[in-house]
Amino acid sequence: MNLAKLSSNGQVTVPVEVRRRLHLVPGDKVLFLEKENGEVVVVKAELAALSQAQEAFAGAAEAFGVADEDDVQALVDELRGRTS
């Protein structure tokens, strides 16, 4: 368990072990997610965004009939042909 203290400005220093675990570097953004049970989880914002994007696109490849790189290229070629 890692403990951090809240400053009078509302700032918290993320403990070094947590920074290492989340691969945080200066300038990174963190996201505070509240679970249904009231627990708050801290995650690296870019990883949360990537996870949300993956969830949003889940099943899209199958819907477009894309199974491999050749299918992707064929779809790109088809779309480019429509705009030319």
C-alpha positions in Angstrom: 0.0 0.0 0.0 1.2 3.5 -0.8 0.2 6.6 1.1 0.1 10.1 -0.2 -0.9 13.4 1.5 -3.2 16.0 0.1 -1.7 19.5 0.0 -3.7 22.7 0.9 -3.9 23.3 -2.9 -5.5 19.9 -3.4 -2.4 18.4 -4.9 -1.1 14.8 -4.4 2.3 13.5 -5.1 2.0 10.1 -6.7 4.2 7.7 -4.9 7.3 6.5 -6.9 6.1 2.8 -6.8 2.8 3.8 -8.4 4.5 6.0 -11.0 6.7 3.1 -11.9 3.8 0.7 -12.1 1.8 3.0 -14.3 4.8 4.1 -16.3 4.1 7.7 -15.5 6.4 10.5 -16.6 6.2 14.2 -16.0 3.4 15.7 -18.1 1.3 12.5 -18.2 -2.3 12.8 -17.2 -4.0 10.5 -14.8 -7.7 9.6 -14.6 -9.7 9.0 -11.4 -12.4 6.4 -12.0 -15.0 5.8 -9.4 -16.3 2.3 -9.1 -19.9 1.4 -8.1 -18.7 0.5 -4.6 -17.2 4.0 -4.1 -13.7 2.9 -4.6 -11.6 5.3 -6.7 -9.0 3.9 -9.1 -6.1 5.9 -10.6 -5.1 5.0 -14.2 -2.9 6.5 -16.9 -5.3 8.6 -19.0 -4.0 7.5 -22.4 -4.4 3.8 -21.5 -8.0 4.4 -20.4 -8.7 6.2 -23.7 -7.2 3.3 -25.7 -9.3 0.8 -23.7 -12.4 2.8 -24.4 -11.6 3.0 -28.1 -11.0 -0.7 -28.2 -14.4 -1.3 -26.6 -16.1 1.1 -29.0 -14.6 -0.7 -32.1 -15.1 -4.2 -30.8 -16.8 -6.2 -33.6 -16.2 -3.5 -36.2 -13.7 -5.7 -38.2 -16.2 -8.5 -38.4 -19.0 -6.1 -39.4 -16.8 -5.0 -42.3 -15.7 -8.5 -43.2 -12.1 -7.7 -42.3 -10.1 -10.8 -41.1 -6.5 -9.9 -42.0 -4.2 -7.3 -43.5 -5.2 -8.2 -47.1 -8.8 -7.4 -46.2 -7.8 -4.1 -44.7 -5.8 -3.2 -47.8 -8.7 -4.2 -50.1 -11.1 -2.0 -48.0 -8.7 1.0 -48.2 -8.3 0.5 -51.9 -12.1 0.4 -52.3 -12.6 3.5 -50.3 -9.8 5.4 -52.2 -11.4 4.4 -55.5 -14.7 6.0 -54.4 -13.1 9.3 -53.6 -10.9 9.5 -56.7 
